[in-house]
Amino acid sequence: DEVEEDACVNPFSFQRFVSGQNAIDHSQPPAKGRSRLSPTTAGSLRLMDASTVTVECEHVLEERPDAIGQCSPEPVPCWDRRDVELPDPAEEQCSCDHRSLISRLEEENARLKRQCLEALETSRLQLARLEALEEEQKAQRHKEREETAALEQVVRQVECSLKAALERASSAELASARLKQQVKTLQARCRQLETDSHSNLSQATTDISAKLRTAADDAEMSLRSLLKGVDQLRLYSSLVASLSKVQEEVS
């Protein structure tokens, strides 16, 4: 079926040429100018030009291989000059057309063969390139899988690090809040102590001042008493001295 389709599509296909040749052979009667041979003749003679042909020899020696493969000369009967006629121009034109068609078909066949070889070479190169690309793609996929696994591992490590950092940050925030509260409490306590110390200091100074005043008064009274005692002692001393003088005078 494919050959018949090629014959219908390609006007220079061999199938189309054979079909046309068979149709021509069956439709046309034997043309004039063909060589008529005797029944004993083994071949045919076709003249390519319109010149007169005269056969002089009676026999033509032809070497034919025998049963053992050797060539032995054997006389072959020649054609009679009466059996040779001039070719017909129409038949010659048809033969030229056939030869031209065959030549074109051979050229077309050679061109198609070249195209087939080129297509095969191109297909082979493309197949090799495809195999190379497939290998490269496999290597790239393997590399991508390895890189993906490495990236996933890195991402997991980063996630763990982030979780630990978040936990530390939360703990630090709680500690900072607790310390801030403690600082506020201590500041309030300091202010309270300062207030208490100021009030206690004023009270203490007042008490100390009163006590010092009382002590000074007591000391002054004591000093006055001592001074009075000194005067009395002096008086007693003068009296004693006077008594001693009186006794001396009496004696």
Secondary structure by P-SEA (a helix, b strand, c coil): caaaaaaacccccaaaaaaaaaaaaaccccccccccccccccbbbbbccccbbbbcccbbbbbbbccccbbbbbbbbbbbcccbbbbbaaaaaaaaaaaaaaaaaaaaaaaaaaaaaaaaaaaaaaaaaaaaaaaaaaaaaaaaaaaaaaaaaaaaaaaaaaaaaaaaaaaaaaaaaaaaaaaaaaaaaaaaaaaaaaaaaaaaaaaaaaaaaaaaaaaaaaaaaaaaaaaaaaaaaaaaaaaaaaaaaac
